[in-house]
């Protein structure tokens, strides 16, 4: 093991041996190298005559660029747009995002979280998290309604065992009993469990209520108190898009962090969906870790390991994407603009519920509960989901996502309010077409 990795491990283990035990073997081996990047940083500070350290080109002391590229970027200079960003992300963006976390999540007030590390959006953030914390054979518990890419990230690439429980109980709420029973069963087999929480949920568009969030906190804390190391990972991809009053309007990360020494919490989020900048690919990893002492050092150690994982996979996320995101977050008009888009999304969600309240649909499908995010799901009563998907696509030019035998995911985020009734009428006609065959 590299001496730097050993130093970081010692810091973490002294402050919280349970967190150290939860790190994957890769996570324990990770470190941020002091090679070219460190020498380049020293040269940037002290090389006043010539700086010939980094793999970029300069011209007359400035970043070299092509006018045909920079002519498209009116409000950024070449250094902000074209140079390499640090593997940790640019510091002003990391600090602005951390400040925003406290503004959006009142339960964090008075707590100390790590400085977010920038990733190439949320998928890469989850992959980096897996590098840090997931070993082959580890058990990951998550609802049965989940994003299909989790399987590639955790099972295919890292060899984890994916264990699911039904997302909804018979009353149509979050299945607290299912989560608790699954944790109790799996805790008898292993000493470490990873719990993956994704709200608003993809694919159903469901976010837990405040009462359900309290139940999740109780269940995970109790499991930690009984001796199981619990790593809670919150995938907050669609954060902020909450359309009903009784839903939890902050990340459950805020309530889980610092509940118990054996309960470590990792928040993966990003600007991509929340600020409608999908292609900029800007995500973040933030830690909420209980530490007996030297919490700042523990966070620094985890950030260095995370930065090392980024360095060893993509080197760094796009400087252009980070600079654009930073300037947007600092804009005086950002919140007004965001409120306008939220109003559009809310009206679409309400229109979906209004349309689907029509009893003419009741023989074709059931509606899964939804209250947030981009999506909602139907459970078909008679039709096969993939057969219906192909029929709608080929006959009516309507594209939906089939999930398993009976579930259809609909992204109302990309359907105008005035088109929603027509969309569901076409789906209904497709069901009738198949029933008539």
C-alpha positions as MATLAB code, in Angstrom:
seq = 'XXXXXXXXXXXXXXXXXXXXXXXXXXXXXXXXXXXXXXXXXXXXXXXXXXXXXXXXXXXXXXXXXXXXXXXXXXXXXXXXXXXXXXXXXXXXXXXXXXXXXXXXXXXXXXXXXXXXXXXXXXXXXXXXXXXXXXXXXXXXXXXXXXXXXXXXXXXXXXXXXXXXXXXXXXXXXXXXXXXXXXXXXXXXXXXXXXXXXXXXXXXXXXXXXXXXXXXXXXXXXXXXXXXXXXXXXXXXXXXXXXXXXXXXXXXXXXXXXXXXXXXXXXXXXXXXXXXXXXXXXXXXXXXXXXXXXXXXXXXXXXXXXXXXXXXXXXXXXXXXXXXXXXXXXXXXXXXXXXXXXXXXXXXXXXXXXXXXXXXXXXXXXXXXXXXXXXXXXXXXXXXXXXXXXXXXXXXXXXXXXXXXXXXXXXXXXXXXXXXXXXXXXXXXXXXXXXXXX';
ca = [
       0.000    0.000    0.000;
       1.255    3.486   -0.872;
       2.522    5.450    2.144;
       0.108    8.330    1.426;
      -2.835    5.898    1.461;
      -1.573    4.564    4.785;
      -1.474    8.076    6.230;
      -5.047    8.779    5.130;
      -6.219    5.423    6.495;
      -4.656    6.130    9.876;
      -6.500    9.458   10.137;
      -9.842    7.834    9.306;
      -9.353    4.774   11.499;
      -8.377    6.786   14.580;
     -11.426    9.044   14.239;
     -13.925    6.298   13.373;
     -12.778    2.678   12.897;
     -16.258    1.692   11.663;
     -16.020    4.080    8.718;
     -12.546    2.784    7.918;
     -13.881   -0.788    7.981;
     -16.597    0.196    5.498;
     -14.117    1.389    2.883;
     -13.591   -1.026    0.015;
     -10.153   -2.463   -0.586;
      -9.812    0.009   -3.436;
     -10.984    2.780   -1.115;
      -8.322    1.858    1.427;
      -5.684    1.880   -1.308;
      -6.790    5.180   -2.843;
      -4.829    8.393   -2.322;
      -4.202   11.607   -4.171;
      -0.759   11.501   -5.779;
       1.880   14.139   -5.121;
       3.409   13.749   -8.551;
       2.910   15.946  -11.598;
      -0.144   17.732  -10.188;
       1.600   18.716   -6.980;
       4.737   19.798   -8.810;
       2.577   21.784  -11.237;
       0.792   23.512   -8.362;
       4.135   24.433   -6.787;
       5.376   25.752  -10.109;
       2.230   27.819  -10.587;
       2.961   29.514   -7.284;
       6.733   29.972   -7.595;
       7.849   29.611  -11.249;
       7.923   33.332  -12.074;
      10.238   32.943  -15.080;
       9.154   29.802  -16.970;
       6.518   27.227  -16.071;
       6.974   24.153  -18.232;
       5.131   21.631  -16.087;
       1.620   20.965  -17.379;
       0.291   19.389  -20.562;
      -1.389   22.538  -21.900;
      -0.287   25.152  -24.415;
       0.084   28.878  -23.763;
       0.616   31.882  -25.961;
       1.964   35.237  -24.761;
       1.470   34.115  -21.181;
      -2.186   33.173  -21.645;
      -4.078   29.970  -22.376;
      -3.798   29.130  -26.080;
      -7.152   28.876  -27.831;
      -8.855   28.738  -31.206;
     -11.070   31.769  -31.928;
     -13.672   29.503  -33.544;
     -14.087   27.842  -30.136;
     -13.964   30.912  -27.888;
     -16.296   32.887  -30.162;
     -19.077   30.618  -28.863;
     -18.333   31.507  -25.236;
     -19.077   35.179  -24.733;
     -18.985   35.288  -20.932;
     -16.005   33.051  -20.205;
     -12.300   33.540  -20.773;
     -10.026   30.743  -22.090;
      -8.661   29.937  -18.632;
     -12.188   29.388  -17.263;
     -13.320   27.347  -20.234;
     -10.426   25.373  -21.673;
      -7.859   24.565  -18.984;
      -7.798   21.443  -16.842;
      -9.831   21.683  -13.657;
      -8.414   20.171  -10.442;
      -9.434   16.550   -9.847;
     -11.380   17.734   -6.785;
     -13.214   20.339   -8.883;
     -12.730   24.090   -8.911;
     -12.784   25.394   -5.350;
     -15.254   28.292   -5.823;
     -17.854   25.858   -7.191;
     -17.269   23.362   -4.384;
     -17.776   26.072   -1.780;
     -20.862   27.538   -3.434;
     -22.420   24.085   -3.682;
     -21.652   23.379   -0.020;
     -23.265   26.683    0.991;
     -26.320   25.783   -1.084;
     -26.599   22.436    0.720;
     -27.140   24.228    4.004;
     -29.670   26.608    2.445;
     -31.700   23.769    0.916;
     -31.412   21.386    3.883;
     -32.266   23.106    7.180;
     -31.563   19.924    9.157;
     -27.875   20.397    8.345;
     -27.658   23.641   10.271;
     -25.037   23.260   12.988;
     -23.546   20.142   11.406;
     -20.265   19.819    9.523;
     -20.184   18.090    6.157;
     -17.271   17.617    3.805;
     -16.423   19.984    0.996;
     -18.100   18.405   -2.060;
     -15.849   16.757   -4.626;
     -16.881   17.411   -8.235;
     -17.666   14.442  -10.467;
     -18.623   14.075  -14.109;
     -22.316   14.232  -13.130;
     -24.200   11.765  -10.955;
     -23.515    8.502  -12.799;
     -19.786    9.081  -12.439;
     -20.387   10.166   -8.839;
     -22.045    6.846   -8.066;
     -19.220    4.989   -9.819;
     -16.618    6.871   -7.762;
     -18.629    6.158   -4.622;
     -18.598    2.471   -5.567;
     -14.824    2.566   -6.047;
     -14.509    3.987   -2.554;
     -16.968    1.815   -0.667;
     -18.092   -1.297   -2.582;
     -16.244   -4.613   -2.570;
     -17.234   -7.725   -4.554;
     -19.877   -9.579   -2.565;
     -21.075   -6.533   -0.616;
     -24.833   -6.303   -0.128;
     -26.678   -3.250   -1.453;
     -30.298   -2.859   -0.348;
     -32.616   -0.761   -2.502;
     -36.285   -0.681   -3.575;
     -37.506   -2.919   -6.391;
     -38.397    0.199   -8.382;
     -34.949    1.534   -9.204;
     -32.798    3.020  -11.952;
     -31.498    0.277  -14.235;
     -27.987    1.742  -14.350;
     -27.469    0.817  -10.682;
     -27.041   -2.782  -11.847;
     -24.196   -1.842  -14.205;
     -22.494    0.379  -11.642;
     -22.707   -1.835   -8.572;
     -23.313   -5.402   -9.717;
     -21.613   -5.677  -13.109;
     -18.642   -3.394  -12.438;
     -18.127   -4.048   -8.710;
     -19.641   -7.463   -8.051;
     -22.073   -6.324   -5.358;
     -25.188   -8.287   -4.455;
     -28.334   -6.237   -5.160;
     -31.102   -7.053   -2.672;
     -34.485   -5.394   -3.193;
     -37.695   -4.867   -1.266;
     -41.061   -3.594   -2.598;
     -40.980    0.214   -2.763;
     -44.651    0.637   -1.846;
     -46.702   -0.908    0.936;
     -50.367   -1.857    0.551;
     -51.454    1.650    1.554;
     -49.427    3.203   -1.284;
     -46.722    4.686    0.922;
     -43.017    3.934    1.311;
     -42.583    0.362    2.509;
     -40.873    0.928    5.851;
     -41.649   -2.597    7.014;
     -40.106   -4.075    3.880;
     -36.939   -2.026    4.345;
     -36.676   -2.976    8.012;
     -37.229   -6.682    7.421;
     -34.697   -6.767    4.595;
     -32.074   -5.039    6.730;
     -32.724   -7.394    9.649;
     -32.427  -10.455    7.387;
     -29.255   -9.324    5.636;
     -27.633   -8.101    8.865;
     -27.577  -11.685   10.093;
     -25.271  -12.603    7.193;
     -22.818   -9.688    6.946;
     -21.258   -6.975    9.098;
     -21.732   -4.169    6.546;
     -24.784   -3.107    4.566;
     -25.112   -0.423    1.904;
     -28.541    1.216    1.705;
     -29.267    3.099   -1.513;
     -31.938    5.803   -1.194;
     -33.120    7.683   -4.284;
     -35.695   10.479   -3.821;
     -37.388   11.605   -5.965;
     -37.352    8.000   -7.075;
     -36.504    7.031  -10.616;
     -38.689    5.534  -12.126;
     -41.808    6.239  -10.041;
     -41.360    9.900   -9.100;
     -42.048    9.171   -5.428;
     -40.490   11.062   -2.509;
     -41.070    9.992    1.082;
     -43.162   12.055    3.454;
     -41.543   13.624    6.504;
     -43.011   10.848    8.657;
     -41.642    8.147    6.336;
     -38.241    9.849    6.393;
     -38.297    9.698   10.196;
     -39.049    5.980    9.896;
     -36.072    5.405    7.586;
     -33.780    7.250    9.998;
     -35.066    5.133   12.885;
     -34.582    1.869   10.977;
     -31.033    2.628    9.837;
     -29.992    4.026   13.223;
     -31.391    0.985   15.017;
     -29.457   -1.336   12.697;
     -26.266    0.599   13.479;
     -26.996    0.473   17.213;
     -27.337   -3.304   16.963;
     -23.816   -3.555   15.519;
     -24.111   -3.492   11.721;
     -21.986   -1.016    9.799;
     -24.451    0.954    7.663;
     -23.411    3.005    4.650;
     -26.367    5.093    3.471;
     -26.016    6.493   -0.056;
     -28.467    9.184   -1.112;
     -28.914    9.631   -4.861;
     -30.490   13.097   -4.998;
     -30.572   13.422   -8.781;
     -33.976   15.133   -9.001;
     -33.762   17.103   -5.783;
     -36.049   20.109   -5.384;
     -38.807   18.987   -7.753;
     -41.391   18.353   -5.019;
     -45.021   18.896   -6.020;
     -46.950   18.137   -2.820;
     -46.799   19.721    0.613;
     -46.406   16.595    2.740;
     -43.223   15.325    1.048;
     -39.761   15.674    2.561;
     -38.396   18.819    0.944;
     -34.785   18.254    1.919;
     -32.393   15.419    1.276;
     -32.705   12.513    3.701;
     -28.898   12.822    3.892;
     -29.530   15.744    6.256;
     -31.438   13.606    8.736;
     -29.239   10.526    8.549;
     -25.867   12.230    8.965;
     -24.279   11.992   12.454;
     -26.967    9.715   13.908;
     -24.484    7.021   14.962;
     -20.761    6.190   14.600;
     -21.648    3.052   12.605;
     -23.903    4.986   10.213;
     -21.925    6.750    7.468;
     -23.747    8.820    4.860;
     -22.683    9.717    1.307;
     -24.631   12.261   -0.724;
     -24.438   12.097   -4.519;
     -26.139   14.959   -6.324;
     -25.591   17.394   -9.150;
     -26.660   20.383  -11.164;
     -27.721   18.196  -14.095;
     -31.455   17.715  -13.471;
     -31.967   20.245  -10.693;
     -30.777   23.137  -12.876;
     -31.660   21.655  -16.289;
     -28.030   21.400  -17.444;
     -27.848   17.695  -18.257;
     -25.013   17.941  -20.788;
     -22.720   20.040  -18.590;
     -22.063   16.873  -16.527;
     -21.485   18.444  -13.125;
     -22.094   16.307  -10.042;
     -20.874   16.187   -6.438;
     -20.001   13.746   -3.643;
     -20.429   14.964   -0.050;
     -19.808   13.077    3.208;
     -21.613   13.253    6.536;
     -19.417   11.231    8.900;
     -19.379   10.957   12.678;
     -15.847   11.359   14.014;
     -14.530   11.044   17.549;
     -11.974   13.759   16.831;
     -10.310   15.618   13.975;
     -13.448   15.658   11.838;
     -11.915   18.199    9.449;
      -8.928   15.869    8.918;
     -11.236   12.911    8.315;
     -13.121   14.851    5.661;
      -9.871   15.966    4.076;
      -8.689   12.344    3.985;
     -11.934   11.165    2.368;
     -11.821   14.042   -0.112;
      -8.256   13.100   -1.088;
      -9.252    9.490   -1.626;
     -12.274   10.591   -3.641;
     -10.127   13.008   -5.632;
      -7.730   10.134   -6.278;
     -10.624    8.043   -7.631;
     -11.578   10.893   -9.967;
      -7.938   11.373  -10.983;
      -7.627    7.665  -11.732;
     -10.783    7.500  -13.854;
     -11.342   10.741  -15.808;
      -8.573   12.996  -14.420;
     -11.095   15.810  -13.833;
     -14.567   16.947  -14.798;
     -15.024   19.569  -17.507;
     -13.741   22.994  -16.493;
     -16.178   24.554  -18.954;
     -19.145   22.796  -17.366;
     -17.978   23.750  -13.877;
     -17.415   27.406  -14.785;
     -20.814   27.695  -16.426;
     -22.484   26.071  -13.415;
     -20.633   28.358  -10.999;
     -21.606   31.514  -12.851;
     -25.228   30.343  -13.031;
     -25.311   29.631   -9.288;
     -23.958   33.133   -8.649;
     -26.504   34.792  -10.947;
     -28.977   37.183   -9.321;
     -31.770   35.906  -11.566;
     -31.185   32.176  -11.073;
     -33.874   31.562   -8.440;
     -36.529   33.434  -10.427;
     -35.659   31.435  -13.530;
     -35.718   28.189  -11.569;
     -39.095   29.061  -10.018;
     -40.548   29.584  -13.487;
     -39.466   26.132  -14.632;
     -40.657   24.561  -11.375;
     -44.105   26.045  -11.985;
     -44.229   24.421  -15.425;
     -43.184   21.057  -14.013;
     -45.700   21.299  -11.162;
     -48.533   22.077  -13.556;
     -47.621   19.065  -15.677;
     -47.576   16.762  -12.645;
     -50.971   18.044  -11.493;
     -52.377   17.654  -15.004;
     -51.220   14.022  -15.092;
     -53.113   13.344  -11.864;
     -56.185   15.231  -13.075;
     -56.285   13.343  -16.375;
     -55.687    9.942  -14.796;
     -58.516   10.483  -12.334;
     -60.846    9.783  -15.285;
     -62.443    6.353  -14.646;
     -62.089    5.387  -18.303;
     -58.493    4.336  -17.593;
     -59.225    2.127  -14.589;
     -59.510   -1.159  -16.497;
     -56.205   -0.582  -18.320;
     -53.796    0.246  -15.510;
     -53.119    1.335  -11.944;
     -51.155    4.483  -11.182;
     -48.155    4.148   -8.894;
     -47.963    6.985   -6.321;
     -45.891    9.949   -7.458;
     -45.336   13.427   -6.041;
     -42.014   14.683   -7.422;
     -39.283   14.428  -10.048;
     -39.501   13.855  -13.817;
     -41.367   10.546  -14.005;
     -44.443    8.562  -13.117;
     -45.254    4.889  -13.656;
     -48.266    2.818  -14.681;
     -48.830   -0.813  -13.753;
     -50.619   -2.457  -16.650;
     -53.483   -4.783  -15.740;
     -53.600   -6.841  -18.942;
     -50.962   -5.789  -21.474;
     -47.322   -6.781  -21.504;
     -45.203   -3.651  -21.012;
     -42.663   -4.319  -23.774;
     -45.344   -5.414  -26.241;
     -47.287   -2.224  -25.551;
     -44.153   -0.085  -25.802;
     -43.311   -1.429  -29.238;
     -46.915   -1.143  -30.422;
     -47.168    2.502  -29.331;
     -43.831    3.310  -30.924;
     -44.482    1.600  -34.239;
     -48.154    2.502  -34.721;
     -48.531    5.878  -33.002;
     -45.010    7.268  -32.807;
     -45.128    7.434  -28.995;
     -42.012    6.526  -27.018;
     -42.198    5.210  -23.447;
     -39.982    3.002  -21.269;
     -41.038   -0.544  -20.356;
     -39.867   -1.905  -17.009;
     -40.321   -5.601  -16.407;
     -43.529   -7.365  -17.404;
     -46.116   -4.801  -16.353;
     -44.617   -1.378  -15.650;
     -44.427    1.593  -18.001;
     -42.404    4.732  -17.153;
     -43.578    8.064  -18.550;
     -41.389   11.179  -18.432;
     -43.989   13.923  -18.115;
     -41.014   16.270  -17.862;
     -40.834   16.277  -21.653;
     -44.562   16.452  -22.449;
     -46.399   19.789  -22.618;
     -49.342   20.207  -20.251;
     -51.730   20.558  -23.188;
     -50.513   17.259  -24.653;
     -50.865   15.088  -21.540;
     -54.478   13.969  -22.075;
     -53.744   13.068  -25.680;
     -50.716   11.032  -24.590;
     -52.701    8.918  -22.129;
     -55.566    8.499  -24.576;
     -53.102    7.085  -27.105;
     -51.682    4.726  -24.470;
     -55.214    3.608  -23.664;
     -55.951    3.036  -27.336;
     -52.779    0.952  -27.564;
     -53.992   -1.218  -24.703;
     -57.327   -1.653  -26.460;
     -55.590   -2.548  -29.718;
     -53.652   -5.321  -28.025;
     -56.725   -6.589  -26.164;
     -58.593   -6.919  -29.441;
     -55.967   -9.203  -30.979;
];
